[in-house]
Amino acid sequence: MGQFATDPLPGGGGGHGAIRSLSRGEAWRSGRSPLFGNLRGLPPVRVHVGEEGILLEGSRRYVAQAVEAGVGAKLDVWHGVPHGFVGSIGSLSAAGPALEAVGAFRREQLSRTS
């Protein structure tokens, strides 16, 4: 693990309990994880995650399960960024390109419906 081994959330506070809960497996044991849901019929999804993020393995599994369920899904793994990095535009260099990728994905999806 690198500099973001603790996977901080921008702004601190409220989200840390959720991250700690996920890291202890509480969401998995309780069935609250989206990995336990029925993914068939979902619209296309694109997931962005930091390679050192606490949600990396869950994100990989989610995208694989979505694809298996017939959902158009893509995973983008970003190097050297913490959880929530997309919200750190101006302070993390990967945030801008990630938001551009989100915008391109949305434009592509919207053009298919018009």
N, C-alpha and C positions, 0 to 999 in steps of 0.2 A: 504494500500500500504506500502511496505517496503522500504528498502534502495534505490531501483531503481525506485522509483515512477515517476521520471522525464524521465526514459527510455533513458539514454544517449547512443549515438553511439560511438564506439571506434574511436578515432582520431578526433572526433568533426567535426565541419564545415558543409560541404555541405549537409549531410543527415538530419540535423535538420529541415530544411524547409519542407522536404517531410514528416517527422514525424508530425510536427505541422499541415501540411495540412491534413493528415489523421486524426489527433485527432480532428480537427474541422469539419470533415465530408465532406470536399471538394471533395475527390475522390468518395465518395458515391453519392453525389448530381450530380456530373458531369458525372457519368457513367464510370469513369476511373478505377474503382476497378475491379480486376479479378473476383469478386463475380457476376458481370453482364455478364461474358463471357459464351460461350457455352463450357462446359467441356467434352462433349462426345468425345470419341476417343483419349483423352490424354493418354500418357504413365503413369504408376504408379508414384505416388508422395508420398514423405514423408516430413512432415513439422515439423520443430523444432522451438519452441517458449518458451520464458520465461513466467512463470506464472504471472509475474508482467508486462509483456511487453504490450505496447500499441496496438500491433497487435494480442493479444490473442483471443479476440472474433471473429475478422475477420478470423483468422486461423481456429478456430473451425467451423465457417460457411463454409469456403472454403472446408475443408476436408469433411464435411457432404454433401455438394453439389456435390463434386467429387464422393463420394461413391454412391449417388443417381443417378448420371449420368453413373454409371457402371465403374468408374475408380478405380483401386486399390489405396487406399489412407490411410495413417496412420499419426496420429498426436502425436508428443512427446512433452509433456509440462514439462519443466525443472524448478525446484524450485530455487528461489533466484538468478536468473541471468537476466541481462538486454538484450534488443534488440541487436542482432549482437554478442551474446556471443560466438558463434562458432568460430569467428575470434580472440578470445582472448586466444588462446592456450598458456599455460605457465603462464597465470595470473589468469584465472578462472578454477577451478578444473573440472567443467562440460564440458568445451570445448573439452577436449580429448575424453571422452566417447561419446560425441555427434558426433564428427568426425569419431570415430570408427563405430558408428551406421550408419552414412552416407555411409562409405566405405562398410559395410556389405550389406546395401540395394543395392548399385550399383553393387556389385559382384553378388548378387542374381538375379538382373534384367539382367545383362549381361550373366549369365549362362543360362538363359531361352531363349536367342536369339541365342545361339551357338549350 
